[in-house]
Amino acid sequence: MSKKNKNQWYYVWTAGCGPCTKVTPVIDAMSACGLNIIKMSLQDYNANPIGGTPVRGTPSIFQADIDNNKTLEVIPSNVLGGLIELSNTAPELLKKNAAEYLKEKIGMK
């Protein structure tokens, strides 16, 4: 019997981070829609790094293979920047579509 890899999404944030204050509600909405993403502060991440690739800035969203301590995918900052811009200019669109968009982006249908 082959062992199945355990892949997990993570969101790393920092208190007082302006972009984090815009992205965190989106992550919370995605979690409420059933997305399995672990939210952790940068301080907690630094105490227990995951994925073998250091987080250099926040906000940061990535998927890691837990069994092999390897980062599999990072959602680029331009995607996060787009979410922040949407939250500033058209929050009604963000509330309706951001969770579904990111669920699709990471393969949850």
N, CA, C and O atoms as a printed pandas DataFrame, in Angstrom:
     atom_number atom_name residue_name chain_id  residue_number  x_coord  y_coord  z_coord
0              1         N          MET        A               1    0.846   -1.174    0.000
1              2        CA          MET        A               1    0.000    0.000    0.000
2              3         C          MET        A               1    0.893    1.240    0.000
3              4         O          MET        A               1    1.802    1.363    0.822
4              5         N          SER        A               2    0.624    2.160   -0.935
5              6        CA          SER        A               2    1.456    3.359   -1.013
6              7         C          SER        A               2    0.959    4.408   -0.025
7              8         O          SER        A               2   -0.232    4.528    0.259
8              9         N          LYS        A               3    1.919    5.153    0.475
9             10        CA          LYS        A               3    1.584    6.208    1.433
10            11         C          LYS        A               3    1.168    7.459    0.667
11            12         O          LYS        A               3    1.867    7.885   -0.253
12            13         N          LYS        A               4    0.063    8.035    1.031
13            14        CA          LYS        A               4   -0.459    9.223    0.373
14            15         C          LYS        A               4    0.178   10.472    0.990
15            16         O          LYS        A               4    0.243   10.603    2.212
16            17         N          ASN        A               5    0.646   11.389    0.133
17            18        CA          ASN        A               5    1.210   12.641    0.632
18            19         C          ASN        A               5    0.115   13.493    1.248
19            20         O          ASN        A               5   -1.028   13.484    0.793
20            21         N          LYS        A               6    0.472   14.214    2.266
21            22        CA          LYS        A               6   -0.455   15.133    2.914
22            23         C          LYS        A               6   -0.091   16.553    2.494
23            24         O          LYS        A               6    0.889   17.125    2.972
24            25         N          ASN        A               7   -0.896   17.108    1.593
25            26        CA          ASN        A               7   -0.677   18.471    1.129
26            27         C          ASN        A               7   -1.625   19.392    1.870
27            28         O          ASN        A               7   -2.799   19.075    2.064
28            29         N          GLN        A               8   -1.101   20.537    2.281
29            30        CA          GLN        A               8   -1.878   21.467    3.085
30            31         C          GLN        A               8   -1.581   22.894    2.642
31            32         O          GLN        A               8   -0.435   23.232    2.345
32            33         N          TRP        A               9   -2.626   23.738    2.599
33            34        CA          TRP        A               9   -2.468   25.158    2.318
34            35         C          TRP        A               9   -2.267   25.925    3.614
35            36         O          TRP        A               9   -2.855   25.594    4.643
36            37         N          TYR        A              10   -1.427   26.956    3.553
37            38        CA          TYR        A              10   -1.114   27.801    4.707
38            39         C          TYR        A              10   -1.235   29.266    4.313
39            40         O          TYR        A              10   -0.924   29.655    3.187
40            41         N          TYR        A              11   -1.687   30.055    5.257
41            42        CA          TYR        A              11   -1.728   31.510    5.114
42            43         C          TYR        A              11   -0.933   32.082    6.280
43            44         O          TYR        A              11   -1.266   31.843    7.441
44            45         N          VAL        A              12    0.121   32.839    5.970
45            46        CA          VAL        A              12    0.970   33.435    7.001
46            47         C          VAL        A              12    0.749   34.947    6.966
47            48         O          VAL        A              12    0.821   35.580    5.912
48            49         N          TRP        A              13    0.478   35.504    8.142
49            50        CA          TRP        A              13    0.159   36.920    8.273
50            51         C          TRP        A              13    0.961   37.536    9.405
51            52         O          TRP        A              13    1.581   36.835   10.205
52            53         N          THR        A              14    0.935   38.869    9.458
53            54        CA          THR        A              14    1.613   39.616   10.522
54            55         C          THR        A              14    0.662   40.665   11.079
55            56         O          THR        A              14   -0.025   41.357   10.327
56            57         N          ALA        A              15    0.627   40.776   12.394
57            58        CA          ALA        A              15   -0.172   41.831   13.031
58            59         C          ALA        A              15    0.383   43.182   12.606
59            60         O          ALA        A              15    1.598   43.376   12.575
60            61         N          GLY        A              16   -0.498   44.111   12.282
61            62        CA          GLY        A              16   -0.068   45.448   11.879
62            63         C          GLY        A              16    0.286   45.558   10.403
63            64         O          GLY        A              16    0.632   46.647    9.944
64            65         N          CYS        A              17    0.211   44.469    9.646
65            66        CA          CYS        A              17    0.524   44.477    8.216
66            67         C          CYS        A              17   -0.698   44.987    7.459
67            68         O          CYS        A              17   -1.767   44.381    7.528
68            69         N          GLY        A              18   -0.548   46.099    6.734
69            70        CA          GLY        A              18   -1.657   46.678    5.987
70            71         C          GLY        A              18   -2.272   45.706    4.982
71            72         O          GLY        A              18   -3.487   45.505    5.001
72            73         N          PRO        A              19   -1.464   45.093    4.099
73            74        CA          PRO        A              19   -2.035   44.130    3.160
74            75         C          PRO        A              19   -2.704   42.942    3.865
75            76         O          PRO        A              19   -3.709   42.424    3.380
76            77         N          CYS        A              20   -2.158   42.514    4.992
77            78        CA          CYS        A              20   -2.763   41.388    5.734
78            79         C          CYS        A              20   -4.164   41.741    6.206
79            80         O          CYS        A              20   -5.046   40.882    6.227
80            81         N          THR        A              21   -4.381   43.009    6.590
81            82        CA          THR        A              21   -5.709   43.393    7.057
82            83         C          THR        A              21   -6.741   43.317    5.937
83            84         O          THR        A              21   -7.934   43.174    6.204
84            85         N          LYS        A              22   -6.294   43.411    4.686
85            86        CA          LYS        A              22   -7.194   43.281    3.539
86            87         C          LYS        A              22   -7.372   41.818    3.130
87            88         O          LYS        A              22   -8.471   41.419    2.746
88            89         N          VAL        A              23   -6.309   41.013    3.207
89            90        CA          VAL        A              23   -6.357   39.624    2.748
90            91         C          VAL        A              23   -6.983   38.699    3.793
91            92         O          VAL        A              23   -7.684   37.754    3.430
92            93         N          THR        A              24   -6.747   38.948    5.075
93            94        CA          THR        A              24   -7.242   38.057    6.130
94            95         C          THR        A              24   -8.756   37.843    6.071
95            96         O          THR        A              24   -9.195   36.703    6.223
96            97         N          PRO        A              25   -9.577   38.873    5.857
97            98        CA          PRO        A              25  -11.019   38.607    5.742
98            99         C          PRO        A              25  -11.362   37.700    4.555
99           100         O          PRO        A              25  -12.317   36.927    4.618
100          101         N          VAL        A              26  -10.580   37.798    3.473
101          102        CA          VAL        A              26  -10.789   36.917    2.323
102          103         C          VAL        A              26  -10.473   35.476    2.708
103          104         O          VAL        A              26  -11.216   34.558    2.361
104          105         N          ILE        A              27   -9.380   35.281    3.418
105          106        CA          ILE        A              27   -9.008   33.937    3.885
106          107         C          ILE        A              27  -10.076   33.409    4.835
107          108         O          ILE        A              27  -10.450   32.240    4.755
108          109         N          ASP        A              28  -10.568   34.256    5.730
109          110        CA          ASP        A              28  -11.632   33.841    6.646
110          111         C          ASP        A              28  -12.887   33.433    5.879
111          112         O          ASP        A              28  -13.544   32.454    6.231
112          113         N          ALA        A              29  -13.219   34.191    4.827
113          114        CA          ALA        A              29  -14.394   33.852    4.011
114          115         C          ALA        A              29  -14.190   32.525    3.298
115          116         O          ALA        A              29  -15.116   31.720    3.202
116          117         N          MET        A              30  -12.977   32.293    2.797
117          118        CA          MET        A              30  -12.690   31.025    2.122
118          119         C          MET        A              30  -12.801   29.872    3.102
119          120         O          MET        A              30  -13.331   28.815    2.761
120          121         N          SER        A              31  -12.312   30.063    4.304
121          122        CA          SER        A              31  -12.419   29.018    5.328
122          123         C          SER        A              31  -13.876   28.740    5.649
123          124         O          SER        A              31  -14.265   27.586    5.831
124          125         N          ALA        A              32  -14.680   29.786    5.719
125          126        CA          ALA        A              32  -16.103   29.614    5.994
126          127         C          ALA        A              32  -16.809   28.870    4.867
127          128         O          ALA        A              32  -17.838   28.233    5.089
128          129         N          CYS        A              33  -16.250   28.952    3.647
129          130        CA          CYS        A              33  -16.822   28.240    2.498
130          131         C          CYS        A              33  -16.287   26.813    2.397
131          132         O          CYS        A              33  -16.625   26.093    1.458
132          133         N          GLY        A              34  -15.461   26.400    3.351
133          134        CA          GLY        A              34  -14.980   25.024    3.368
134          135         C          GLY        A              34  -13.553   24.805    2.909
135          136         O          GLY        A              34  -13.093   23.664    2.861
136          137         N          LEU        A              35  -12.835   25.877    2.569
137          138        CA          LEU        A              35  -11.437   25.726    2.159
138          139         C          LEU        A              35  -10.592   25.370    3.366
139          140         O          LEU        A              35  -10.654   26.042    4.395
140          141         N          ASN        A              36   -9.812   24.327    3.244
141          142        CA          ASN        A              36   -8.949   23.887    4.336
142          143         C          ASN        A              36   -7.606   24.611    4.232
143          144         O          ASN        A              36   -6.685   24.141    3.563
144          145         N          ILE        A              37   -7.511   25.745    4.893
145          146        CA          ILE        A              37   -6.277   26.532    4.902
146          147         C          ILE        A              37   -5.940   26.867    6.349
147          148         O          ILE        A              37   -6.791   27.338    7.104
148          149         N          ILE        A              38   -4.699   26.621    6.724
149          150        CA          ILE        A              38   -4.258   26.890    8.089
150          151         C          ILE        A              38   -3.710   28.315    8.142
151          152         O          ILE        A              38   -2.809   28.683    7.388
152          153         N          LYS        A              39   -4.270   29.092    9.041
153          154        CA          LYS        A              39   -3.872   30.489    9.234
154          155         C          LYS        A              39   -2.900   30.543   10.403
155          156         O          LYS        A              39   -3.199   30.054   11.493
156          157         N          MET        A              40   -1.729   31.144   10.171
157          158        CA          MET        A              40   -0.759   31.261   11.261
158          159         C          MET        A              40    0.011   32.570   11.158
159          160         O          MET        A              40    0.252   33.092   10.069
160          161         N          SER        A              41    0.388   33.082   12.319
161          162        CA          SER        A              41    1.166   34.318   12.344
162          163         C          SER        A              41    2.589   34.023   11.883
163          164         O          SER        A              41    3.045   32.881   11.946
164          165         N          LEU        A              42    3.278   35.044   11.425
165          166        CA          LEU        A              42    4.666   34.880   11.008
166          167         C          LEU        A              42    5.521   34.409   12.180
167          168         O          LEU        A              42    6.447   33.617   12.001
168          169         N          GLN        A              43    5.213   34.892   13.370
169          170        CA          GLN        A              43    5.947   34.475   14.567
170          171         C          GLN        A              43    5.794   32.967   14.786
171          172         O          GLN        A              43    6.776   32.277   15.061
172          173         N          ASP        A              44    4.557   32.452   14.664
173          174        CA          ASP        A              44    4.344   31.011   14.810
174          175         C          ASP        A              44    5.016   30.231   13.694
175          176         O          ASP        A              44    5.578   29.161   13.927
176          177         N          TYR        A              45    4.958   30.771   12.473
177          178        CA          TYR        A              45    5.616   30.105   11.344
178          179         C          TYR        A              45    7.124   30.017   11.577
179          180         O          TYR        A              45    7.727   28.966   11.359
180          181         N          ASN        A              46    7.734   31.121   12.019
181          182        CA          ASN        A              46    9.186   31.119   12.253
182          183         C          ASN        A              46    9.584   30.136   13.348
183          184         O          ASN        A              46   10.682   29.579   13.313
184          185         N          ALA        A              47    8.698   29.919   14.321
185          186        CA          ALA        A              47    8.978   28.953   15.385
186          187         C          ALA        A              47    8.866   27.520   14.879
187          188         O          ALA        A              47    9.501   26.615   15.421
188          189         N          ASN        A              48    8.051   27.310   13.832
189          190        CA          ASN        A              48    7.849   25.970   13.282
190          191         C          ASN        A              48    7.694   26.074   11.768
191          192         O          ASN        A              48    6.583   25.931   11.256
192          193         N          PRO        A              49    8.811   26.327   11.023
193          194        CA          PRO        A              49    8.715   26.512    9.577
194          195         C          PRO        A              49    8.189   25.259    8.879
195          196         O          PRO        A              49    8.492   24.132    9.272
196          197         N          ILE        A              50    7.405   25.483    7.849
197          198        CA          ILE        A              50    6.768   24.413    7.101
198          199         C          ILE        A              50    7.122   24.579    5.635
199          200         O          ILE        A              50    7.182   25.698    5.127
200          201         N          GLY        A              51    7.354   23.477    4.964
201          202        CA          GLY        A              51    7.515   23.516    3.521
202          203         C          GLY        A              51    8.916   23.728    3.009
203          204         O          GLY        A              51    9.127   23.685    1.797
204          205         N          GLY        A              52    9.877   23.952    3.865
205          206        CA          GLY        A              52   11.258   24.059    3.425
206          207         C          GLY        A              52   11.636   25.368    2.751
207          208         O          GLY        A              52   12.820   25.604    2.511
208          209         N          THR        A              53   10.672   26.225    2.440
209          210        CA          THR        A              53   10.946   27.515    1.818
210          211         C          THR        A              53   10.565   28.598    2.803
211          212         O          THR        A              53    9.415   28.661    3.238
212          213         N          PRO        A              54   11.519   29.461    3.169
213          214        CA          PRO        A              54   11.185   30.483    4.168
214          215         C          PRO        A              54   10.176   31.497    3.635
215          216         O          PRO        A              54   10.199   31.853    2.457
216          217         N          VAL        A              55    9.298   31.953    4.512
217          218        CA          VAL        A              55    8.372   33.033    4.189
218          219         C          VAL        A              55    9.139   34.326    4.384
219          220         O          VAL        A              55    9.629   34.610    5.477
220          221         N          ARG        A              56    9.242   35.107    3.324
221          222        CA          ARG        A              56   10.026   36.337    3.376
222          223         C          ARG        A              56    9.177   37.571    3.645
223          224         O          ARG        A              56    9.699   38.618    4.025
224          225         N          GLY        A              57    7.883   37.450    3.450
225          226        CA          GLY        A              57    7.009   38.593    3.671
226          227         C          GLY        A              57    5.577   38.141    3.850
227          228         O          GLY        A              57    5.221   37.007    3.529
228          229         N          THR        A              58    4.772   39.029    4.359
229          230        CA          THR        A              58    3.368   38.712    4.572
230          231         C          THR        A              58    2.525   39.729    3.820
231          232         O          THR        A              58    2.959   40.864    3.623
232          233         N          PRO        A              59    1.338   39.343    3.399
233          234        CA          PRO        A              59    0.736   38.025    3.548
234          235         C          PRO        A              59    1.364   37.024    2.586
235          236         O          PRO        A              59    1.870   37.400    1.528
236          237         N          SER        A              60    1.328   35.762    2.956
237          238        CA          SER        A              60    1.888   34.696    2.135
238          239         C          SER        A              60    0.949   33.494    2.160
239          240         O          SER        A              60    0.500   33.072    3.226
240          241         N          ILE        A              61    0.656   32.948    0.988
241          242        CA          ILE        A              61   -0.197   31.766    0.876
242          243         C          ILE        A              61    0.570   30.724    0.073
243          244         O          ILE        A              61    1.036   30.992   -1.034
244          245         N          PHE        A              62    0.694   29.528    0.652
245          246        CA          PHE        A              62    1.414   28.472   -0.046
246          247         C          PHE        A              62    0.867   27.105    0.328
247          248         O          PHE        A              62    0.199   26.933    1.347
248          249         N          GLN        A              63    1.173   26.132   -0.535
249          250        CA          GLN        A              63    0.811   24.739   -0.272
250          251         C          GLN        A              63    2.104   23.972   -0.006
251          252         O          GLN        A              63    3.105   24.159   -0.697
252          253         N          ALA        A              64    2.065   23.107    1.006
253          254        CA          ALA        A              64    3.241   22.323    1.360
254          255         C          ALA        A              64    2.897   20.840    1.409
255          256         O          ALA        A              64    1.799   20.448    1.805
256          257         N          ASP        A              65    3.859   20.034    1.001
257          258        CA          ASP        A              65    3.802   18.583    1.169
258          259         C          ASP        A              65    4.359   18.329    2.568
259          260         O          ASP        A              65    5.567   18.423    2.787
260          261         N          ILE        A              66    3.486   18.011    3.499
261          262        CA          ILE        A              66    3.874   17.867    4.901
262          263         C          ILE        A              66    4.837   16.704    5.102
263          264         O          ILE        A              66    5.781   16.800    5.886
264          265         N          ASP        A              67    4.592   15.593    4.384
265          266        CA          ASP        A              67    5.438   14.409    4.563
266          267         C          ASP        A              67    6.884   14.672    4.176
267          268         O          ASP        A              67    7.801   14.158    4.816
268          269         N          ASN        A              68    7.095   15.476    3.125
269          270        CA          ASN        A              68    8.452   15.716    2.620
270          271         C          ASN        A              68    8.975   17.113    2.938
271          272         O          ASN        A              68   10.052   17.492    2.475
272          273         N          ASN        A              69    8.222   17.882    3.724
273          274        CA          ASN        A              69    8.604   19.243    4.101
274          275         C          ASN        A              69    9.064   20.044    2.881
275          276         O          ASN        A              69   10.169   20.586    2.847
276          277         N          LYS        A              70    8.169   20.100    1.869
277          278        CA          LYS        A              70    8.502   20.760    0.622
278          279         C          LYS        A              70    7.352   21.672    0.209
279          280         O          LYS        A              70    6.185   21.284    0.276
280          281         N          THR        A              71    7.690   22.884   -0.218
281          282        CA          THR        A              71    6.687   23.803   -0.743
282          283         C          THR        A              71    6.316   23.352   -2.148
283          284         O          THR        A              71    7.188   23.124   -2.988
284          285         N          LEU        A              72    5.009   23.223   -2.399
285          286        CA          LEU        A              72    4.534   22.769   -3.702
286          287         C          LEU        A              72    4.097   23.919   -4.596
287          288         O          LEU        A              72    4.389   23.922   -5.792
288          289         N          GLU        A              73    3.409   24.885   -4.033
289          290        CA          GLU        A              73    2.896   25.999   -4.817
290          291         C          GLU        A              73    2.764   27.222   -3.925
291          292         O          GLU        A              73    2.401   27.121   -2.753
292          293         N          VAL        A              74    3.061   28.367   -4.495
293          294        CA          VAL        A              74    2.896   29.640   -3.799
294          295         C          VAL        A              74    1.937   30.485   -4.635
295          296         O          VAL        A              74    2.127   30.628   -5.843
296          297         N          ILE        A              75    0.919   31.038   -4.002
297          298        CA          ILE        A              75    0.046   31.965   -4.716
298          299         C          ILE        A              75    0.798   33.278   -4.807
299          300         O          ILE        A              75    1.128   33.878   -3.783
300          301         N          PRO        A              76    1.074   33.734   -6.029
301          302        CA          PRO        A              76    1.934   34.903   -6.219
302          303         C          PRO        A              76    1.357   36.168   -5.588
303          304         O          PRO        A              76    0.145   36.317   -5.434
304          305         N          SER        A              77    2.260   37.066   -5.232
305          306        CA          SER        A              77    1.842   38.305   -4.589
306          307         C          SER        A              77    0.965   39.147   -5.498
307          308         O          SER        A              77    0.151   39.927   -5.005
308          309         N          ASN        A              78    1.107   39.009   -6.840
309          310        CA          ASN        A              78    0.234   39.800   -7.714
310          311         C          ASN        A              78   -1.220   39.350   -7.597
311          312         O          ASN        A              78   -2.127   40.156   -7.804
312          313         N          VAL        A              79   -1.460   38.068   -7.267
313          314        CA          VAL        A              79   -2.824   37.604   -7.019
314          315         C          VAL        A              79   -3.332   38.237   -5.726
315          316         O          VAL        A              79   -4.466   38.710   -5.661
316          317         N          LEU        A              80   -2.485   38.240   -4.702
317          318        CA          LEU        A              80   -2.874   38.873   -3.440
318          319         C          LEU        A              80   -3.106   40.363   -3.644
319          320         O          LEU        A              80   -4.044   40.935   -3.088
320          321         N          GLY        A              81   -2.248   40.987   -4.442
321          322        CA          GLY        A              81   -2.421   42.408   -4.737
322          323         C          GLY        A              81   -3.749   42.674   -5.423
323          324         O          GLY        A              81   -4.411   43.675   -5.152
324          325         N          GLY        A              82   -4.134   41.763   -6.318
325          326        CA          GLY        A              82   -5.430   41.894   -6.979
326          327         C          GLY        A              82   -6.576   41.794   -5.999
327          328         O          GLY        A              82   -7.552   42.535   -6.108
328          329         N          LEU        A              83   -6.472   40.882   -5.037
329          330        CA          LEU        A              83   -7.505   40.759   -4.016
330          331         C          LEU        A              83   -7.606   42.026   -3.171
331          332         O          LEU        A              83   -8.699   42.468   -2.817
332          333         N          ILE        A              84   -6.455   42.596   -2.856
333          334        CA          ILE        A              84   -6.442   43.836   -2.076
334          335         C          ILE        A              84   -7.081   44.960   -2.883
335          336         O          ILE        A              84   -7.882   45.729   -2.350
336          337         N          GLU        A              85   -6.732   45.059   -4.168
337          338        CA          GLU        A              85   -7.311   46.100   -5.021
338          339         C          GLU        A              85   -8.819   45.930   -5.138
339          340         O          GLU        A              85   -9.560   46.911   -5.086
340          341         N          LEU        A              86   -9.280   44.684   -5.297
341          342        CA          LEU        A              86  -10.720   44.439   -5.333
342          343         C          LEU        A              86  -11.388   44.866   -4.038
343          344         O          LEU        A              86  -12.468   45.457   -4.053
344          345         N          SER        A              87  -10.746   44.569   -2.922
345          346        CA          SER        A              87  -11.350   44.934   -1.638
346          347         C          SER        A              87  -11.456   46.446   -1.488
347          348         O          SER        A              87  -12.346   46.947   -0.800
348          349         N          ASN        A              88  -10.546   47.169   -2.132
349          350        CA          ASN        A              88  -10.583   48.629   -2.068
350          351         C          ASN        A              88  -11.608   49.233   -3.020
351          352         O          ASN        A              88  -12.284   50.203   -2.678
352          353         N          THR        A              89  -11.723   48.655   -4.222
353          354        CA          THR        A              89  -12.538   49.299   -5.252
354          355         C          THR        A              89  -13.913   48.674   -5.461
355          356         O          THR        A              89  -14.857   49.366   -5.843
356          357         N          ALA        A              90  -14.034   47.375   -5.214
357          358        CA          ALA        A              90  -15.321   46.711   -5.467
358          359         C          ALA        A              90  -15.556   45.616   -4.446
359          360         O          ALA        A              90  -15.590   44.437   -4.798
360          361         N          PRO        A              91  -15.719   45.990   -3.186
361          362        CA          PRO        A              91  -15.839   44.967   -2.147
362          363         C          PRO        A              91  -17.032   44.037   -2.341
363          364         O          PRO        A              91  -17.010   42.896   -1.880
364          365         N          GLU        A              92  -18.071   44.519   -3.020
365          366        CA          GLU        A              92  -19.230   43.648   -3.237
366          367         C          GLU        A              92  -18.869   42.471   -4.152
367          368         O          GLU        A              92  -19.414   41.380   -3.987
368          369         N          LEU        A              93  -17.962   42.676   -5.111
369          370        CA          LEU        A              93  -17.503   41.576   -5.965
370          371         C          LEU        A              93  -16.649   40.600   -5.170
371          372         O          LEU        A              93  -16.763   39.385   -5.329
372          373         N          LEU        A              94  -15.807   41.136   -4.328
373          374        CA          LEU        A              94  -14.908   40.296   -3.543
374          375         C          LEU        A              94  -15.690   39.371   -2.627
375          376         O          LEU        A              94  -15.366   38.189   -2.516
376          377         N          LYS        A              95  -16.700   39.889   -1.980
377          378        CA          LYS        A              95  -17.492   39.071   -1.060
378          379         C          LYS        A              95  -18.201   37.942   -1.786
379          380         O          LYS        A              95  -18.387   36.864   -1.222
380          381         N          LYS        A              96  -18.599   38.174   -3.024
381          382        CA          LYS        A              96  -19.347   37.169   -3.764
382          383         C          LYS        A              96  -18.449   36.154   -4.457
383          384         O          LYS        A              96  -18.840   34.995   -4.595
384          385         N          ASN        A              97  -17.240   36.557   -4.902
385          386        CA          ASN        A              97  -16.486   35.708   -5.809
386          387         C          ASN        A              97  -15.090   35.286   -5.364
387          388         O          ASN        A              97  -14.564   34.313   -5.904
388          389         N          ALA        A              98  -14.477   35.954   -4.425
389          390        CA          ALA        A              98  -13.083   35.665   -4.090
390          391         C          ALA        A              98  -12.889   34.243   -3.592
391          392         O          ALA        A              98  -11.946   33.568   -4.005
392          393         N          ALA        A              99  -13.756   33.783   -2.721
393          394        CA          ALA        A              99  -13.606   32.429   -2.185
394          395         C          ALA        A              99  -13.710   31.405   -3.291
395          396         O          ALA        A              99  -12.913   30.469   -3.348
396          397         N          GLU        A             100  -14.687   31.568   -4.178
397          398        CA          GLU        A             100  -14.844   30.618   -5.278
398          399         C          GLU        A             100  -13.655   30.670   -6.222
399          400         O          GLU        A             100  -13.199   29.628   -6.691
400          401         N          TYR        A             101  -13.140   31.869   -6.513
401          402        CA          TYR        A             101  -11.991   32.010   -7.390
402          403         C          TYR        A             101  -10.773   31.280   -6.825
403          404         O          TYR        A             101  -10.116   30.517   -7.534
404          405         N          LEU        A             102  -10.478   31.512   -5.566
405          406        CA          LEU        A             102   -9.287   30.882   -4.997
406          407         C          LEU        A             102   -9.483   29.392   -4.792
407          408         O          LEU        A             102   -8.526   28.627   -4.917
408          409         N          LYS        A             103  -10.693   28.958   -4.482
409          410        CA          LYS        A             103  -10.944   27.518   -4.381
410          411         C          LYS        A             103  -10.680   26.858   -5.725
411          412         O          LYS        A             103  -10.109   25.769   -5.782
412          413         N          GLU        A             104  -11.095   27.517   -6.817
413          414        CA          GLU        A             104  -10.830   26.987   -8.146
414          415         C          GLU        A             104   -9.334   27.010   -8.452
415          416         O          GLU        A             104   -8.797   26.062   -9.026
416          417         N          LYS        A             105   -8.666   28.093   -8.067
417          418        CA          LYS        A             105   -7.227   28.249   -8.331
418          419         C          LYS        A             105   -6.424   27.123   -7.702
419          420         O          LYS        A             105   -5.447   26.652   -8.285
420          421         N          ILE        A             106   -6.828   26.691   -6.523
421          422        CA          ILE        A             106   -6.047   25.659   -5.866
422          423         C          ILE        A             106   -6.652   24.272   -6.062
423          424         O          ILE        A             106   -6.241   23.311   -5.411
424          425         N          GLY        A             107   -7.632   24.171   -6.966
425          426        CA          GLY        A             107   -8.122   22.856   -7.341
426          427         C          GLY        A             107   -9.272   22.310   -6.547
427          428         O          GLY        A             107   -9.563   21.119   -6.653
428          429         N          MET        A             108   -9.942   23.119   -5.757
429          430        CA          MET        A             108  -11.131   22.657   -5.039
430          431         C          MET        A             108  -12.341   23.044   -5.861
431          432         O          MET        A             108  -12.579   24.231   -6.081
432          433         N          LYS        A             109  -13.096   22.092   -6.311
433          434        CA          LYS        A             109  -14.267   22.385   -7.150
434          435         C          LYS        A             109  -15.529   22.159   -6.377
435          436         O          LYS        A             109  -16.622   22.352   -6.909
